[in-house]
Amino acid sequence: MAEPTGLIAKSGIELLTFGTPNGHKVSVFLEELKAAYGTEYTVQCINISKKTQKEPWYTALNPNGRIPTIVDHNRGGFAVFEGIAILSYLARHYDAEHRFSFPVDSDDYSVAEQWMAWQHGGLGPMIDSRPPHRQGQANHFLHAATETIPYPIQRYVGETERLYGILDARLADRDYVAGPGARGTYGIADVSLLGWANLSTFGGLGLAAQFPHVKAWLDRLLARPAVQRGLEIPGGPSRLSNAVLEGEGGEDAVEEAGRVVREAKEKYGYQYASP
């Protein structure tokens, strides 16, 4: 498939993305909007391993040179970058009935915003699945570093566990992260977290054993047809997803990562604590 060289759509929303958690949060939400409202969008695959996101035509839309980016041709070709900003933009302009979001002047809006900010500043950076653009993250030291260094492994896997402990406590008596009612309602706060939780195995975590409320929440989300479709965009499920890693062929990698983490924790006397 030829690499993209510019925008191709004339109407609707154009999504420029790749199969990462940040990319999936937007493709999942666009699939939810399509199912609920008929919102149309076009996708182009931006292969970050080929540095397509660094091409001048792309950085003119997204000066940070990352994915995802959307271009809203319905609104004069307005471009939006950063996954959280994209979710908020799409909610404001395309979720008129607040099926996945909340009125701006409501407390539920603020709660959702807080959890999205928490994801953006904490959970994402700690388990970033991309090549090592940011050093000091659990996945980098587990999988990308040229040598096995126990201290940062236990340090950053430990911080990832702390964050999942916070999320697990939030979901102990709720079905969804934000929203009204005792159990909350599904919305963009959940979508923002979904992709990261769906590759937690890659970061050395076992949700079922360690964070059962997160596991139940993730299973609830993965059962949604729009979520399933969104996770296939732009080119099929991520090879790093929990289901792939825990399925046939991935057990050895999961077991090895678990061994490295256990040994690193033992060496430095790591004790789990959250928050």
Helices and strands as residue ranges (DSSP letters): E 13-17, H 21-37, E 41-45, G 48-50, G 52-54, H 56-59, E 69-72, G 73-75, E 78-81, H 83-94, H 107-118, I 119-123, H 124-126, H 138-139, I 140-144, H 150-170, H 188-197, G 200-203, H 207-210, H 212-222, H 225-230, H 242-246, H 251-268
